[in-house]
């Protein structure tokens, strides 16, 4: 509980959303999840900063990493990590058949600078041209940054800003959060044995929540509770769901 209480004091979290099983529809669902969290964050007067993003040609999100900063951000968002499953008729589906797709969400507390020491000698930093959907170049300069932490093998990228310095800062924030989470998991495994990874493989069966559009129902499988009005929740009206999770998952 000490570790949990300590993390409640974090003023910022880093959220990673990745399209899982389901191709273009999974990427469109990942974009819906980003809309849900970013709109909810705005309603809480939290600040959002995108650290890295990769989209497809349909406007879906292959992956996005963003920072949410504000009071109680970790406390309210910590239970969002896991595999989210959607059941609906995709915009790309001509026969009207319901598809099942997934997206993975990881929620990492952003560590304070004093908590994660990164030796510059352990890093390999590469630059490349930032690219948009379809592989087209956003600019001609090598502004995108890839940072490899050699001891852990963790690789992070950032290409959302126009210059290398800002992208490097974003990449280092992501790296620090991942290293902190790695250390935290190792400590927890020491105390309580093997712990399931938040994300899993992205397979449809490894789900924490299902968004069933035909039935207008969201079900969280951990607390066995459902809510309705999916469109409103996607529009950021998450308060009821967040409060129920906080109450049941203490």
C-alpha positions, 0 to 999 in steps of 0.5 A, a space after each residue: 500500500 505504501 507504493 500505491 499511496 506514494 503514486 497518488 502524489 504524482 501530479 502527472 501521468 503518461 498514457 500510452 494507447 496502441 491499436 491492437 487486434 482489428 486492423 484499421 478498426 482497432 486504430 479508429 477505436 484507439 482514436 476514440 479512446 484518446 478522445 475520451 481521455 483527452 476530453 475528460 482531462 479537459 473537463 478536469 482542468 488538466 493539461 495535456 501534452 502529446 509526446 508521440 503519435 502515429 496515425 493511419 490514413 483513415 485518421 485512426 491512431 496506431 499509437 499515441 503517448 501523451 502526458 496528463 498533468 493535474 490534481 488527482 490525475 493518477 488517482 482517477 486514471 490509474 485503473 484504465 490500464 489494460 486491454 479495451 475491447 470494442 464491438 461495433 459495425 466499423 465505418 469500413 464494413 459494407 455488409 453491416 457485420 459487427 466486428 470485435 477489435 482491441 486497443 491497449 492502454 498503459 497508464 504510467 505515473 510520471 516520476 520526479 527527476 530525482 527518482 530516475 537517474 539515467 546515465 547519458 552513456 547508456 543512451 543511443 540517440 538517433 534522428 530521422 524525418 518525422 512522417 505522417 499517414 502513408 509515410 509522407 514526410 511532415 518536414 524535410 529536417 530530421 526532427 524526429 528522435 529515437 532514444 534507445 536505453 541500452 541496458 534495458 533495451 527500451 526504445 522510445 520515439 517522439 516526432 510530434 514537435 518541430 525540432 529535435 530538442 523538444 522531441 528529445 525532451 518528450 522521448 526522455 519523459 517517456 523513457 523515465 516513466 517506463 524505467 520507473 514502471 519497470 523498477 516498480 514492477 520488479 519491486 512488486 514481483 519481489 513482494 507478491 510474486 509474478 504480476 500480470 503485465 498491464 497490457 498483455 498481448 492485445 489479444 481479444 480475450 485479455 480484456 478489462 473492458 468491453 464497449 458494445 455499441 449495438 447494445 449501448 453498453 460499457 462493461 468493466 469485467 474487473 468489477 462486473 459493472 456496466 454503464 450506458 450512453 457510450 457516445 457520451 462516455 467517448 465524449 469524455 463523460 467518464 465521471 460515473 465510471 471513474 468513481 465506480 472504479 475508484 470505489 470498487 478497486 481500492 
